[in-house]
């Protein structure tokens, strides 16, 4: 029921998988086009009914190509990677993007969008890092973080220490030495939620570069129970920070990365996120994270 008019409202929600890998897998997002008349309360009600990790609401913008609002089932979120790719892939398929260099307006400011050979790429900001010693200032220790995943220090990738990264949203990025450790992670969602509140995180992005697990640059798992997302299949806003870590902490000159996600979910939903870093005088000044979207079905929501 629309709280402003006290009348029932019906909207069409298209379910689009963002970051599909070879046309399959990916992470499902709700996409609502022409959402100009929906209030924030309406959007939250629709997202709760859809029940996916995120739903994107697309409306007109006076300053950018489009305005996008993102909601999880329980709250607004400033940015969402797979829902952005889902929304712009759908807009492109409908012929509604006249210029491949476009943009999105968000509650956190504008971001560039690039359409390239059917894929959508979204801008993220230069990374900001916070090491575990800085977490302690907010009452969080590295051991608490590891305990919340059921892992120990000896399982970590010894070359890449855990670090909090923000390129628009904050994640703790944690590298594990071997695929076996990634597969056996046992998240304590209550503890992860508490730590995410203390550090104002979206969640944890846990990865391995173990070549026995993937032929990409890394394979990952993402946990964000604070936003009602226990685990999801593709997280573009976390893959960007991971690519920054792989560049800065390993001392790599590589600028393009392929990040795999969703392989260790049950059921598996393999996803592929491509990251292109923008380097200025040896320092990451920003990045573009992209991939393909695929429409799976549509739903009608009455509220």
C-alpha positions, 0 to 999 in steps of 0.5 A, a space after each residue: 500500500 502506498 503510504 502517501 496516497 493510501 492506494 495500491 500501486 503496481 510496479 514491474 520489476 525485471 530480474 536481471 543477473 549482473 556480471 554473468 559469466 558466459 551468459 550464465 550465473 551472475 547475481 540477480 538484481 531487481 530493476 525498476 525502470 521509470 521509477 520517478 513517482 516512487 518515494 523512498 518508502 515505496 522503493 524500500 517496500 518494493 525491495 523488501 517484497 522482491 527479496 533480492 540482495 539489491 533492487 535498482 530504481 531508475 528515474 530521470 536525472 537533471 544532471 546525469 544520464 540517469 538517476 539510480 536508487 539502490 535498496 537492499 531488503 532492509 535499507 538504502 545503499 549508496 552504490 551497488 555494482 551488480 544492480 548498476 550493471 543490471 540496470 544499464 544493461 537493460 537500458 542499453 538493450 532497450 535502446 535508451 542509452 544514446 551515448 556510450 559515455 553516460 553517468 548515474 546520479 546517486 545519493 553519494 554523487 555522480 559516477 561515470 558509466 561506460 557501455 562497451 560491446 554490450 557490457 556496462 562499466 561503472 566508475 569507482 573512486 581511488 581507494 582509501 585503506 585502513 589497516 587493522 591497527 586503525 580498526 582497533 580505534 573502533 574496538 575491532 581486532 584482526 582476531 575478532 574478524 578472523 574468528 567471525 569467519 572461522 579462520 586462523 592467521 596461518 590460513 591467510 595469504 602471507 603476501 597480502 594482509 587483511 585491510 579495509 578498503 573504500 572505493 565508494 563503499 567500505 569492505 574488509 578484504 581478506 586473502 586466504 592462501 588456498 582454495 580449501 580455506 575459502 571453501 571452508 569459511 564458516 561465517 558467524 553472521 551475528 559477529 560479522 554484522 556487529 563488526 560491520 556496524 562498528 566499522 561501517 562496512 558493507 561486509 567482508 570480501 574473502 578471496 584467494 589467488 590459488 591457481 588450483 581454484 581459478 584461472 582468473 586473478 582471484 576467486 571470492 566470497 562476499 558476506 554482508 549480513 548487515 544489509 540482509 545479504 548472507 552471501 551473494 554471487 557478484 559484488 562489483 563494489 567489492 571487486 574494485 577494492 580487491 583489484 586495488 589491493 592486488 595492485 598496491 599490496 603485491 606491487 604489480 604493474 597490472 591494470 586489468 583484472 578478472 575477479 570471479 565470484 559465486 563459485 563456492 556458493 550453494 548452489 553455485 552461481 559463477 560470476 565474472 567482474 572485470 576491473 580496469 584501474 586508472 593509474 596516475 603517476 603510479 597511483 590508482 586515481 580511480 577504476 571502472 568495474 564492469 560486466 554483462 547483464 542478462 534479463 531472466 524474468 519479470 515480476 509484478 509487485 503490488 504494495 
